Amino acid sequence: MPFAEQLISDSTATALTVAVRAAAPDTALRVLPETAGRLGDLSLRERADLLRDALLADLPGGYEDLARVVRTARDGSAPFGGWLIWPVTSAVAARAVEESTDAAFDDAMALLADLTGRLTAEFAVRTLLRQDLDRAIGIATAWTGSDDVDVRRLASEGTRPYLPWAVRVPEILTRPGVTVPILDGLYRDESDYVRRSVANHLNDLSRDHPELVVATAGRWLADPATTTPGLVRHALRTLVKRGHPGALGLLGFGPASLEIDGPVLDAAQVPFGGTVRFTAAVRNVGAEQARLSIDYVVHHQKANGSQTTKTFKLTTRTLDPGEQVEISREHSFRPITTRRYYPGPHAVTLQINGVATDPATFELDAPTGA
């Protein structure tokens, strides 16, 4: 993924300045031009916020004044798209909330929908969701019928409970199901771009409201498009890793009579940065065919001596009575930026249709020289 400076950079600030000057030639811009060169070590969201605040400082007045300049820039000849759209849409939302009228709110939502195809307005719409959730959700629900694929995606993506890089909307988390009507309007969407957002949104909801998610996915599977089973699989991925019986049942992974040999480790001591290899055999000893979701779980040592788990997908298999599947996997402890490894006791378990085996334990050595 590109670094922040590659997304919102000095050239982004310069391009925004050029576009605003062209749209408001009689306005002296003092703060915005100075943002180029001030982005420094700021995070991506901090960069967007800096440009937003500069834009608001240079364009004082009411919401209508700002919206007029933005629309003029939108229709002008200077480039007005890409990552400069994030601070522009954020300024629009902030000024609408500051004005605190229904007219400004509704116009801001319309302007965000108009601009979202130039990058995305998903981050800015959060400000309006926080201001008046019901009004914003009503407008976003209407967006699900838009002819514009970017607007339909904005309805789902902008209202996600845990949208990456975005501010949280606490009321979405405390009012289970408030965004489900939006998802109901989009799960059969013709665009994979929109359906991926719907699946990610439902997956977000599963962190706090698993039963709601299972019930919603069940309704969709009862009235599916051809794409619905794939969408539901993606939406339930976190619940499947957690071994949630309802999610597994929806996907056809029910109780099974199994004989499991393993996991068997190739070593009881693993060097820091090395790998542990494990094998297992799973046999269907029941009288009926068994559909299996097979994962493995690594129990990592934490700095405080406790353990935390992470689940990894292995395979899905259907075994006839008496049939057996052999499993072999290596798991690396090579240092990575997203996880810190601590020496000490670790373990590996298999998780089959949500049921875990006994752990196979091993020791992860300390780094050389530590």
ZADOFI-240051 format. One record per residue (C-alpha): x negated, z, y; residue in three letters; residue number from 1. Coordinates in nm, 2 decimals. Example, Ala and Ser with C-alpha at 12.3 -4.5 7.8 and 13.67 -1.06 7.14 Angstrom:
# residues 2
+--------+--------+--------+-----+-----+
!   east !     up !  north !  aa !   i !
+--------+--------+--------+-----+-----+
!  -1.23 !   0.78 !  -0.45 ! Ala !   1 !
!  -1.37 !   0.71 !  -0.11 ! Ser !   2 !
+--------+--------+--------+-----+-----+
//
This chain:
# residues 370
+--------+--------+--------+-----+-----+
!   east !     up !  north !  aa !   i !
+--------+--------+--------+-----+-----+
!   0.00 !   0.00 !   0.00 ! Met !   1 !
!  -0.14 !  -0.08 !   0.35 ! Pro !   2 !
!  -0.27 !   0.20 !   0.57 ! Phe !   3 !
!  -0.07 !   0.32 !   0.87 ! Ala !   4 !
!  -0.30 !   0.14 !   1.11 ! Glu !   5 !
!  -0.23 !  -0.18 !   0.94 ! Gln !   6 !
!   0.15 !  -0.14 !   0.98 ! Leu !   7 !
!   0.19 !   0.01 !   1.33 ! Ile !   8 !
!  -0.13 !  -0.07 !   1.51 ! Ser !   9 !
!  -0.27 !  -0.13 !   1.86 ! Asp !  10 !
!  -0.15 !  -0.49 !   1.83 ! Ser !  11 !
!   0.21 !  -0.36 !   1.75 ! Thr !  12 !
!   0.20 !  -0.15 !   2.07 ! Ala !  13 !
!   0.08 !  -0.46 !   2.27 ! Thr !  14 !
!   0.34 !  -0.69 !   2.12 ! Ala !  15 !
!   0.62 !  -0.44 !   2.20 ! Leu !  16 !
!   0.49 !  -0.41 !   2.56 ! Thr !  17 !
!   0.49 !  -0.79 !   2.60 ! Val !  18 !
!   0.84 !  -0.82 !   2.47 ! Ala !  19 !
!   0.98 !  -0.54 !   2.69 ! Val !  20 !
!   0.81 !  -0.68 !   3.00 ! Arg !  21 !
!   0.97 !  -1.02 !   2.93 ! Ala !  22 !
!   1.31 !  -0.85 !   2.89 ! Ala !  23 !
!   1.28 !  -0.62 !   3.19 ! Ala !  24 !
!   1.05 !  -0.80 !   3.44 ! Pro !  25 !
!   1.15 !  -0.58 !   3.73 ! Asp !  26 !
!   1.06 !  -0.26 !   3.55 ! Thr !  27 !
!   0.71 !  -0.11 !   3.58 ! Ala !  28 !
!   0.58 !  -0.01 !   3.24 ! Leu !  29 !
!   0.34 !   0.28 !   3.27 ! Arg !  30 !
!   0.35 !   0.47 !   2.94 ! Val !  31 !
!   0.40 !   0.20 !   2.68 ! Leu !  32 !
!   0.09 !  -0.01 !   2.76 ! Pro !  33 !
!  -0.12 !   0.30 !   2.73 ! Glu !  34 !
!  -0.02 !   0.37 !   2.37 ! Thr !  35 !
!  -0.25 !   0.10 !   2.24 ! Ala !  36 !
!  -0.57 !   0.29 !   2.17 ! Gly !  37 !
!  -0.39 !   0.63 !   2.13 ! Arg !  38 !
!  -0.27 !   0.59 !   1.78 ! Leu !  39 !
!  -0.59 !   0.73 !   1.63 ! Gly !  40 !
!  -0.54 !   0.94 !   1.32 ! Asp !  41 !
!  -0.16 !   0.96 !   1.35 ! Leu !  42 !
!   0.06 !   0.91 !   1.04 ! Ser !  43 !
!   0.29 !   0.61 !   1.02 ! Leu !  44 !
!   0.60 !   0.81 !   1.14 ! Arg !  45 !
!   0.40 !   0.97 !   1.42 ! Glu !  46 !
!   0.29 !   0.63 !   1.54 ! Arg !  47 !
!   0.65 !   0.51 !   1.54 ! Ala !  48 !
!   0.76 !   0.83 !   1.73 ! Asp !  49 !
!   0.48 !   0.78 !   1.99 ! Leu !  50 !
!   0.60 !   0.42 !   2.07 ! Leu !  51 !
!   0.96 !   0.54 !   2.07 ! Arg !  52 !
!   0.89 !   0.81 !   2.32 ! Asp !  53 !
!   0.69 !   0.57 !   2.54 ! Ala !  54 !
!   0.97 !   0.32 !   2.54 ! Leu !  55 !
!   1.22 !   0.58 !   2.64 ! Leu !  56 !
!   0.99 !   0.71 !   2.92 ! Ala !  57 !
!   0.95 !   0.36 !   3.06 ! Asp !  58 !
!   1.32 !   0.27 !   3.04 ! Leu !  59 !
!   1.51 !   0.56 !   3.19 ! Pro !  60 !
!   1.88 !   0.55 !   3.25 ! Gly !  61 !
!   2.18 !   0.55 !   3.02 ! Gly !  62 !
!   2.23 !   0.40 !   2.67 ! Tyr !  63 !
!   2.38 !   0.08 !   2.81 ! Glu !  64 !
!   2.06 !   0.01 !   3.01 ! Asp !  65 !
!   1.84 !   0.05 !   2.71 ! Leu !  66 !
!   2.07 !  -0.15 !   2.49 ! Ala !  67 !
!   2.07 !  -0.43 !   2.74 ! Arg !  68 !
!   1.69 !  -0.45 !   2.75 ! Val !  69 !
!   1.68 !  -0.45 !   2.37 ! Val !  70 !
!   1.93 !  -0.72 !   2.33 ! Arg !  71 !
!   1.75 !  -0.93 !   2.59 ! Thr !  72 !
!   1.42 !  -0.88 !   2.40 ! Ala !  73 !
!   1.60 !  -0.97 !   2.08 ! Arg !  74 !
!   1.71 !  -1.30 !   2.23 ! Asp !  75 !
!   1.39 !  -1.37 !   2.42 ! Gly !  76 !
!   1.09 !  -1.60 !   2.33 ! Ser !  77 !
!   0.84 !  -1.32 !   2.28 ! Ala !  78 !
!   0.80 !  -1.20 !   1.92 ! Pro !  79 !
!   1.04 !  -0.92 !   1.85 ! Phe !  80 !
!   1.02 !  -0.83 !   1.49 ! Gly !  81 !
!   0.81 !  -0.66 !   1.22 ! Gly !  82 !
!   0.69 !  -0.30 !   1.26 ! Trp !  83 !
!   0.77 !  -0.27 !   1.63 ! Leu !  84 !
!   1.14 !  -0.26 !   1.53 ! Ile !  85 !
!   1.10 !   0.09 !   1.39 ! Trp !  86 !
!   1.03 !   0.25 !   1.73 ! Pro !  87 !
!   1.28 !   0.02 !   1.91 ! Val !  88 !
!   1.57 !   0.12 !   1.67 ! Thr !  89 !
!   1.46 !   0.48 !   1.69 ! Ser !  90 !
!   1.48 !   0.47 !   2.08 ! Ala !  91 !
!   1.83 !   0.31 !   2.05 ! Val !  92 !
!   1.95 !   0.59 !   1.82 ! Ala !  93 !
!   1.79 !   0.86 !   2.03 ! Ala !  94 !
!   1.94 !   0.74 !   2.36 ! Arg !  95 !
!   2.29 !   0.71 !   2.20 ! Ala !  96 !
!   2.27 !   1.06 !   2.07 ! Val !  97 !
!   2.16 !   1.18 !   2.42 ! Glu !  98 !
!   2.45 !   1.01 !   2.58 ! Glu !  99 !
!   2.69 !   1.16 !   2.32 ! Ser ! 100 !
!   2.99 !   0.93 !   2.35 ! Thr ! 101 !
!   3.18 !   0.75 !   2.08 ! Asp ! 102 !
!   3.11 !   0.42 !   2.26 ! Ala ! 103 !
!   2.74 !   0.47 !   2.27 ! Ala ! 104 !
!   2.74 !   0.59 !   1.90 ! Phe ! 105 !
!   2.93 !   0.29 !   1.77 ! Asp ! 106 !
!   2.73 !   0.04 !   1.98 ! Asp ! 107 !
!   2.41 !   0.19 !   1.86 ! Ala ! 108 !
!   2.52 !   0.15 !   1.49 ! Met ! 109 !
!   2.61 !  -0.21 !   1.56 ! Ala ! 110 !
!   2.28 !  -0.27 !   1.73 ! Leu ! 111 !
!   2.09 !  -0.12 !   1.44 ! Leu ! 112 !
!   2.28 !  -0.34 !   1.20 ! Ala ! 113 !
!   2.19 !  -0.64 !   1.41 ! Asp ! 114 !
!   1.82 !  -0.56 !   1.42 ! Leu ! 115 !
!   1.77 !  -0.44 !   1.06 ! Thr ! 116 !
!   1.69 !  -0.78 !   0.93 ! Gly ! 117 !
!   1.38 !  -0.80 !   1.15 ! Arg ! 118 !
!   1.22 !  -0.51 !   0.96 ! Leu ! 119 !
!   1.47 !  -0.23 !   0.88 ! Thr ! 120 !
!   1.68 !   0.02 !   1.08 ! Ala ! 121 !
!   1.69 !   0.26 !   0.79 ! Glu ! 122 !
!   1.48 !   0.52 !   0.96 ! Phe ! 123 !
!   1.66 !   0.51 !   1.29 ! Ala ! 124 !
!   2.01 !   0.54 !   1.14 ! Val ! 125 !
!   1.92 !   0.89 !   1.02 ! Arg ! 126 !
!   1.94 !   1.01 !   1.38 ! Thr ! 127 !
!   2.30 !   0.90 !   1.40 ! Leu ! 128 !
!   2.38 !   1.04 !   1.06 ! Leu ! 129 !
!   2.25 !   1.38 !   1.18 ! Arg ! 130 !
!   2.46 !   1.35 !   1.49 ! Gln ! 131 !
!   2.80 !   1.27 !   1.33 ! Asp ! 132 !
!   2.78 !   1.22 !   0.96 ! Leu ! 133 !
!   3.15 !   1.12 !   0.90 ! Asp ! 134 !
!   3.16 !   0.87 !   1.18 ! Arg ! 135 !
!   2.83 !   0.71 !   1.06 ! Ala ! 136 !
!   2.93 !   0.71 !   0.70 ! Ile ! 137 !
!   3.26 !   0.54 !   0.80 ! Gly ! 138 !
!   3.07 !   0.26 !   0.97 ! Ile ! 139 !
!   2.81 !   0.23 !   0.69 ! Ala ! 140 !
!   3.09 !   0.20 !   0.44 ! Thr ! 141 !
!   3.23 !  -0.09 !   0.64 ! Ala ! 142 !
!   2.88 !  -0.25 !   0.62 ! Trp ! 143 !
!   2.92 !  -0.28 !   0.24 ! Thr ! 144 !
!   3.15 !  -0.58 !   0.31 ! Gly ! 145 !
!   2.90 !  -0.76 !   0.54 ! Ser ! 146 !
!   2.79 !  -1.11 !   0.47 ! Asp ! 147 !
!   2.44 !  -1.01 !   0.57 ! Asp ! 148 !
!   2.24 !  -0.88 !   0.28 ! Val ! 149 !
!   2.01 !  -0.67 !   0.50 ! Asp ! 150 !
!   2.31 !  -0.49 !   0.65 ! Val ! 151 !
!   2.45 !  -0.42 !   0.31 ! Arg ! 152 !
!   2.12 !  -0.28 !   0.20 ! Arg ! 153 !
!   2.10 !  -0.07 !   0.52 ! Leu ! 154 !
!   2.43 !   0.10 !   0.42 ! Ala ! 155 !
!   2.27 !   0.23 !   0.10 ! Ser ! 156 !
!   1.91 !   0.27 !   0.20 ! Glu ! 157 !
!   1.97 !   0.43 !   0.53 ! Gly ! 158 !
!   2.19 !   0.70 !   0.37 ! Thr ! 159 !
!   1.96 !   0.79 !   0.08 ! Arg ! 160 !
!   1.92 !   1.16 !   0.04 ! Pro ! 161 !
!   1.54 !   1.15 !   0.01 ! Tyr ! 162 !
!   1.45 !   0.82 !   0.19 ! Leu ! 163 !
!   1.06 !   0.80 !   0.20 ! Pro ! 164 !
!   0.90 !   0.84 !   0.54 ! Trp ! 165 !
!   1.24 !   0.94 !   0.69 ! Ala ! 166 !
!   1.38 !   1.26 !   0.84 ! Val ! 167 !
!   1.62 !   1.45 !   0.61 ! Arg ! 168 !
!   1.99 !   1.46 !   0.68 ! Val ! 169 !
!   2.08 !   1.81 !   0.56 ! Pro ! 170 !
!   2.45 !   1.74 !   0.55 ! Glu ! 171 !
!   2.41 !   1.46 !   0.29 ! Ile ! 172 !
!   2.24 !   1.72 !   0.06 ! Leu ! 173 !
!   2.51 !   1.99 !   0.12 ! Thr ! 174 !
!   2.81 !   1.76 !   0.08 ! Arg ! 175 !
!   2.79 !   1.62 !  -0.27 ! Pro ! 176 !
!   2.94 !   1.28 !  -0.30 ! Gly ! 177 !
!   2.97 !   1.20 !   0.07 ! Val ! 178 !
!   2.77 !   0.88 !   0.02 ! Thr ! 179 !
!   2.92 !   0.77 !  -0.31 ! Val ! 180 !
!   3.19 !   0.55 !  -0.15 ! Pro ! 181 !
!   2.90 !   0.34 !  -0.01 ! Ile ! 182 !
!   2.75 !   0.31 !  -0.35 ! Leu ! 183 !
!   3.08 !   0.22 !  -0.51 ! Asp ! 184 !
!   3.11 !  -0.07 !  -0.27 ! Gly ! 185 !
!   2.76 !  -0.20 !  -0.36 ! Leu ! 186 !
!   2.68 !  -0.14 !  -0.73 ! Tyr ! 187 !
!   2.82 !  -0.48 !  -0.82 ! Arg ! 188 !
!   2.64 !  -0.66 !  -0.53 ! Asp ! 189 !
!   2.51 !  -1.01 !  -0.59 ! Glu ! 190 !
!   2.17 !  -0.92 !  -0.44 ! Ser ! 191 !
!   1.91 !  -0.75 !  -0.65 ! Asp ! 192 !
!   1.76 !  -0.62 !  -0.32 ! Tyr ! 193 !
!   2.08 !  -0.43 !  -0.26 ! Val ! 194 !
!   2.13 !  -0.31 !  -0.62 ! Arg ! 195 !
!   1.77 !  -0.17 !  -0.63 ! Arg ! 196 !
!   1.86 !   0.04 !  -0.32 ! Ser ! 197 !
!   2.18 !   0.16 !  -0.49 ! Val ! 198 !
!   1.99 !   0.26 !  -0.80 ! Ala ! 199 !
!   1.73 !   0.45 !  -0.60 ! Asn ! 200 !
!   2.00 !   0.62 !  -0.39 ! His ! 201 !
!   2.18 !   0.74 !  -0.71 ! Leu ! 202 !
!   1.84 !   0.85 !  -0.85 ! Asn ! 203 !
!   1.79 !   1.06 !  -0.53 ! Asp ! 204 !
!   2.12 !   1.23 !  -0.58 ! Leu ! 205 !
!   2.03 !   1.32 !  -0.93 ! Ser ! 206 !
!   1.77 !   1.57 !  -0.80 ! Arg ! 207 !
!   2.05 !   1.80 !  -0.67 ! Asp ! 208 !
!   2.37 !   1.68 !  -0.83 ! His ! 209 !
!   2.31 !   1.55 !  -1.18 ! Pro ! 210 !
!   2.67 !   1.58 !  -1.30 ! Glu ! 211 !
!   2.80 !   1.38 !  -1.01 ! Leu ! 212 !
!   2.54 !   1.11 !  -1.08 ! Val ! 213 !
!   2.64 !   1.09 !  -1.45 ! Val ! 214 !
!   3.01 !   1.08 !  -1.36 ! Ala ! 215 !
!   2.95 !   0.80 !  -1.11 ! Thr ! 216 !
!   2.73 !   0.60 !  -1.35 ! Ala ! 217 !
!   3.00 !   0.64 !  -1.61 ! Gly ! 218 !
!   3.26 !   0.50 !  -1.39 ! Arg ! 219 !
!   3.04 !   0.20 !  -1.31 ! Trp ! 220 !
!   2.97 !   0.13 !  -1.68 ! Leu ! 221 !
!   3.35 !   0.14 !  -1.74 ! Ala ! 222 !
!   3.40 !  -0.14 !  -1.48 ! Asp ! 223 !
!   3.06 !  -0.32 !  -1.49 ! Pro ! 224 !
!   2.91 !  -0.64 !  -1.36 ! Ala ! 225 !
!   2.66 !  -0.80 !  -1.59 ! Thr ! 226 !
!   2.39 !  -0.63 !  -1.39 ! Thr ! 227 !
!   2.54 !  -0.28 !  -1.41 ! Thr ! 228 !
!   2.36 !  -0.16 !  -1.73 ! Pro ! 229 !
!   2.02 !  -0.23 !  -1.58 ! Gly ! 230 !
!   2.11 !  -0.07 !  -1.25 ! Leu ! 231 !
!   2.23 !   0.24 !  -1.43 ! Val ! 232 !
!   1.92 !   0.27 !  -1.64 ! Arg ! 233 !
!   1.71 !   0.26 !  -1.32 ! His ! 234 !
!   1.93 !   0.51 !  -1.15 ! Ala ! 235 !
!   1.92 !   0.76 !  -1.44 ! Leu ! 236 !
!   1.54 !   0.74 !  -1.49 ! Arg ! 237 !
!   1.47 !   1.09 !  -1.35 ! Thr ! 238 !
!   1.75 !   1.25 !  -1.55 ! Leu ! 239 !
!   1.63 !   1.08 !  -1.87 ! Val ! 240 !
!   1.28 !   1.22 !  -1.81 ! Lys ! 241 !
!   1.44 !   1.56 !  -1.76 ! Arg ! 242 !
!   1.62 !   1.52 !  -2.09 ! Gly ! 243 !
!   1.97 !   1.54 !  -1.94 ! His ! 244 !
!   2.21 !   1.50 !  -2.23 ! Pro ! 245 !
!   2.49 !   1.33 !  -2.02 ! Gly ! 246 !
!   2.25 !   1.07 !  -1.88 ! Ala ! 247 !
!   2.10 !   1.01 !  -2.23 ! Leu ! 248 !
!   2.44 !   0.98 !  -2.38 ! Gly ! 249 !
!   2.55 !   0.72 !  -2.13 ! Leu ! 250 !
!   2.25 !   0.51 !  -2.22 ! Leu ! 251 !
!   2.32 !   0.54 !  -2.59 ! Gly ! 252 !
!   2.06 !   0.80 !  -2.68 ! Phe ! 253 !
!   2.26 !   1.06 !  -2.87 ! Gly ! 254 !
!   2.17 !   1.33 !  -3.13 ! Pro ! 255 !
!   1.97 !   1.20 !  -3.42 ! Ala ! 256 !
!   1.84 !   1.34 !  -3.75 ! Ser ! 257 !
!   1.46 !   1.29 !  -3.73 ! Leu ! 258 !
!   1.15 !   1.40 !  -3.90 ! Glu ! 259 !
!   0.86 !   1.42 !  -3.65 ! Ile ! 260 !
!   0.49 !   1.45 !  -3.75 ! Asp ! 261 !
!   0.29 !   1.52 !  -3.43 ! Gly ! 262 !
!   0.18 !   1.49 !  -3.18 ! Pro ! 263 !
!  -0.16 !   1.52 !  -3.33 ! Val ! 264 !
!  -0.46 !   1.53 !  -3.09 ! Leu ! 265 !
!  -0.80 !   1.37 !  -3.15 ! Asp ! 266 !
!  -0.98 !   1.66 !  -2.99 ! Ala ! 267 !
!  -0.92 !   2.03 !  -2.90 ! Ala ! 268 !
!  -1.17 !   2.00 !  -2.60 ! Gln ! 269 !
!  -1.14 !   1.72 !  -2.34 ! Val ! 270 !
!  -1.42 !   1.66 !  -2.09 ! Pro ! 271 !
!  -1.31 !   1.65 !  -1.72 ! Phe ! 272 !
!  -1.24 !   1.29 !  -1.64 ! Gly ! 273 !
!  -1.21 !   1.20 !  -2.00 ! Gly ! 274 !
!  -0.91 !   1.11 !  -2.22 ! Thr ! 275 !
!  -0.70 !   1.28 !  -2.49 ! Val ! 276 !
!  -0.56 !   1.06 !  -2.77 ! Arg ! 277 !
!  -0.26 !   1.16 !  -2.97 ! Phe ! 278 !
!  -0.07 !   1.01 !  -3.26 ! Thr ! 279 !
!   0.27 !   1.08 !  -3.41 ! Ala ! 280 !
!   0.52 !   0.95 !  -3.66 ! Ala ! 281 !
!   0.90 !   0.96 !  -3.61 ! Val ! 282 !
!   1.12 !   0.89 !  -3.91 ! Arg ! 283 !
!   1.50 !   0.86 !  -3.91 ! Asn ! 284 !
!   1.62 !   1.08 !  -4.19 ! Val ! 285 !
!   1.99 !   1.04 !  -4.11 ! Gly ! 286 !
!   2.24 !   0.82 !  -4.27 ! Ala ! 287 !
!   2.31 !   0.61 !  -3.95 ! Glu ! 288 !
!   2.10 !   0.40 !  -3.72 ! Gln ! 289 !
!   1.93 !   0.60 !  -3.44 ! Ala ! 290 !
!   1.86 !   0.48 !  -3.09 ! Arg ! 291 !
!   1.57 !   0.67 !  -2.95 ! Leu ! 292 !
!   1.42 !   0.73 !  -2.60 ! Ser ! 293 !
!   1.07 !   0.85 !  -2.67 ! Ile ! 294 !
!   0.86 !   1.01 !  -2.39 ! Asp ! 295 !
!   0.57 !   1.24 !  -2.38 ! Tyr ! 296 !
!   0.51 !   1.54 !  -2.16 ! Val ! 297 !
!   0.18 !   1.66 !  -2.04 ! Val ! 298 !
!   0.16 !   2.03 !  -1.95 ! His ! 299 !
!  -0.10 !   2.06 !  -1.67 ! His ! 300 !
!  -0.28 !   2.37 !  -1.57 ! Gln ! 301 !
!  -0.23 !   2.48 !  -1.21 ! Lys ! 302 !
!  -0.46 !   2.66 !  -0.98 ! Ala ! 303 !
!  -0.27 !   2.99 !  -1.02 ! Asn ! 304 !
!  -0.30 !   2.97 !  -1.40 ! Gly ! 305 !
!   0.06 !   2.86 !  -1.47 ! Ser ! 306 !
!   0.15 !   2.52 !  -1.60 ! Gln ! 307 !
!   0.35 !   2.23 !  -1.46 ! Thr ! 308 !
!   0.49 !   1.93 !  -1.65 ! Thr ! 309 !
!   0.50 !   1.56 !  -1.60 ! Lys ! 310 !
!   0.69 !   1.32 !  -1.82 ! Thr ! 311 !
!   0.56 !   0.97 !  -1.91 ! Phe ! 312 !
!   0.76 !   0.69 !  -2.07 ! Lys ! 313 !
!   0.65 !   0.59 !  -2.42 ! Leu ! 314 !
!   0.91 !   0.36 !  -2.57 ! Thr ! 315 !
!   1.27 !   0.31 !  -2.68 ! Thr ! 316 !
!   1.33 !   0.22 !  -3.04 ! Arg ! 317 !
!   1.63 !   0.18 !  -3.28 ! Thr ! 318 !
!   1.55 !   0.30 !  -3.63 ! Leu ! 319 !
!   1.75 !   0.22 !  -3.93 ! Asp ! 320 !
!   1.80 !   0.50 !  -4.19 ! Pro ! 321 !
!   1.46 !   0.57 !  -4.35 ! Gly ! 322 !
!   1.27 !   0.37 !  -4.09 ! Glu ! 323 !
!   0.96 !   0.51 !  -3.92 ! Gln ! 324 !
!   0.78 !   0.44 !  -3.60 ! Val ! 325 !
!   0.41 !   0.52 !  -3.54 ! Glu ! 326 !
!   0.30 !   0.63 !  -3.20 ! Ile ! 327 !
!  -0.05 !   0.62 !  -3.05 ! Ser ! 328 !
!  -0.14 !   0.69 !  -2.69 ! Arg ! 329 !
!  -0.44 !   0.78 !  -2.48 ! Glu ! 330 !
!  -0.39 !   0.99 !  -2.16 ! His ! 331 !
!  -0.66 !   0.99 !  -1.90 ! Ser ! 332 !
!  -0.78 !   1.28 !  -1.68 ! Phe ! 333 !
!  -0.98 !   1.05 !  -1.46 ! Arg ! 334 !
!  -0.95 !   1.19 !  -1.10 ! Pro ! 335 !
!  -0.68 !   1.03 !  -0.89 ! Ile ! 336 !
!  -0.55 !   1.08 !  -0.54 ! Thr ! 337 !
!  -0.20 !   1.18 !  -0.64 ! Thr ! 338 !
!  -0.29 !   1.47 !  -0.88 ! Arg ! 339 !
!  -0.56 !   1.74 !  -0.89 ! Arg ! 340 !
!  -0.67 !   1.85 !  -1.23 ! Tyr ! 341 !
!  -0.77 !   2.21 !  -1.31 ! Tyr ! 342 !
!  -0.97 !   2.31 !  -1.61 ! Pro ! 343 !
!  -0.81 !   2.53 !  -1.87 ! Gly ! 344 !
!  -0.53 !   2.51 !  -2.13 ! Pro ! 345 !
!  -0.32 !   2.20 !  -2.14 ! His ! 346 !
!  -0.07 !   2.06 !  -2.39 ! Ala ! 347 !
!   0.12 !   1.75 !  -2.50 ! Val ! 348 !
!   0.47 !   1.74 !  -2.63 ! Thr ! 349 !
!   0.69 !   1.45 !  -2.74 ! Leu ! 350 !
!   1.04 !   1.44 !  -2.59 ! Gln ! 351 !
!   1.29 !   1.23 !  -2.80 ! Ile ! 352 !
!   1.65 !   1.19 !  -2.67 ! Asn ! 353 !
!   1.58 !   1.49 !  -2.45 ! Gly ! 354 !
!   1.46 !   1.72 !  -2.73 ! Val ! 355 !
!   1.10 !   1.84 !  -2.71 ! Ala ! 356 !
!   0.86 !   1.90 !  -3.00 ! Thr ! 357 !
!   0.63 !   2.19 !  -3.03 ! Asp ! 358 !
!   0.33 !   2.15 !  -2.80 ! Pro ! 359 !
!  -0.01 !   2.04 !  -2.91 ! Ala ! 360 !
!  -0.27 !   2.23 !  -2.71 ! Thr ! 361 !
!  -0.61 !   2.15 !  -2.58 ! Phe ! 362 !
!  -0.87 !   2.27 !  -2.32 ! Glu ! 363 !
!  -0.97 !   2.05 !  -2.03 ! Leu ! 364 !
!  -1.33 !   2.13 !  -1.94 ! Asp ! 365 !
!  -1.45 !   2.21 !  -1.59 ! Ala ! 366 !
!  -1.62 !   1.93 !  -1.39 ! Pro ! 367 !
!  -1.99 !   1.90 !  -1.45 ! Thr ! 368 !
!  -2.18 !   2.12 !  -1.21 ! Gly ! 369 !
!  -1.87 !   2.32 !  -1.11 ! Ala ! 370 !
+--------+--------+--------+-----+-----+
//
